[in-house]
């Protein structure tokens, strides 16, 4: 019901339903307890961090090493070109001496992972490692990771908390009291470290808006925050007058900006830091960090006072907290809801129906039969070109190109459906492509192979009706000549049609095409009431305001 009326609220409604039915712990990501994980491990069992964007386990692992008395025996290396001998030597020494070895970013050195697999297997089969020896690995999800290591290892993953409040709380929980008091400029540092934590949290949370928030999602992590924190302390201690330009450049351009490859994204970073790092941030009481009144820099005080203030912030964030328009969250919430619903559909078991019902295979076979009956056969492209040869108009070139593109789609659709029907009956082997086609038709989704001619977000039924309507429009053009009204959104490449209209007008009036510009007039008439084509230009339909 909620999906039908307000799909952008489906995630909220689902979260509330699960929390009320099963409990809050099923909608909140659990906190990763490395101490508990360590207790479940053994010297011959690797421990793997499956990395999420914005999460760096290095600091947590170093803190665990301190607790376990392994500070001097904790060794880490970031894998990359030329690091294989270093990693191998660390493992060999660790097995003998009881060291902890942390191999970070295994996904960047997948060619060496089979050798690592052999090393781990050899240790397990032929050696008795020191009881304190542990091998820690971190990697982004990748299909190149050896399956045998995954089967042998303990797997862990953690996600950054969602929301400004949760992220701010997490950042301040990583700051200890001695670290907070380390900077000598205590009249400046508390406010500026809070502004830095807010800056970091905003960058992490903007990614949820996707391209409305940032063009390329960057993996900003805790290391970026720590390095910026160290820079801030150094410059505040060294200079009596705050060197704003140097601090802002090093944080937004060198540190965080070192990951940024898009110029507009770089401008976003600079705009935030120019707002957060200025004299007013130090001098104005409760300096506002957003248009919303409850996001501000609290007055100087002990570390706990900042943590207490963070707990007063809203649990969910409005778009204005990021400087976004109030409607910016609708787009990302619709996307998130669709991803969740698609995931639920994909998890549905392909069960054989009970007596009297139809199995999944029967349903998909029937869909294929309906598509083959309804969708027209491809046009004779060469015959259409011969019939229109006496009028070499640019608009006819558009027609030929559209017919060619739709022919490819119609041909693939028919061939795929026939092959899938054979696969369901067991006459041909079900390839990965046929399996993907079967799963898409099963849940009423457009197969990826059919969605290349023109992008569409419609379900399969609506997409099929739309395809038939597009084919009918082209058939009218082929049979009756130029349409009185062109369906602009029915073209696979509308830009080509608009260029053809300019070319036709330029040839008719013998003027350069560069001298033409567009004028748009909305006509308050139904299509059936339009008697003929306009003197200049064309009538179009299919335009919508969102």
Buried (B, 14 or more C-beta within 10 A) or exposed (E): EBBEEBBBBBBBBBBEEEBEEEEEEEBEBEEBEBEEBBEEBEBBBBBBBBBBBBBBBBBBBBBBBEEBEBEEBBBBBBBEEEBBEBBBEBBBBBBEEBBBBBBBBBBBBBEBBEBBBEBBBEBBEEBEBBEBBBBBBBBBEEEEBBEEBEEBBBEBBBEBBBBBBBBBBBBBEBBEEEBBEBBEBEEBBBBBBBBBBBBBBBBBBBBBBBEBBBBEBBBBBBEBBBBBBEBBBEBBEEEEEBBBEEBBBBBBBEBBBEBBEEEEBBEBBBEBBEBBBBEEBBEEEEBBBBEBEEBBBBEBEEBEEBBEBBEEBEEEBBBBBBBBEEEBBBBBBBBBBBEBBEEEEEEEEEEEEEEEEEBBBEBBBEBBEEBBEEBBEBBEEEEBBEEBEEEEBBBBBBBBBBBBBBBBBBEBBBEBBEBBBBBBEEEEEBEEBBEEBBBBBBBEBBBEBBBEBBEEEBEBEEBBEBBEEBBEBBEEBBEEEBBBBBBBEBBBBBEBBBBBBBBBBBEEEEEEEEEBEEEEEEEEEEEEEBEEBEEEBBBBBEEEEE
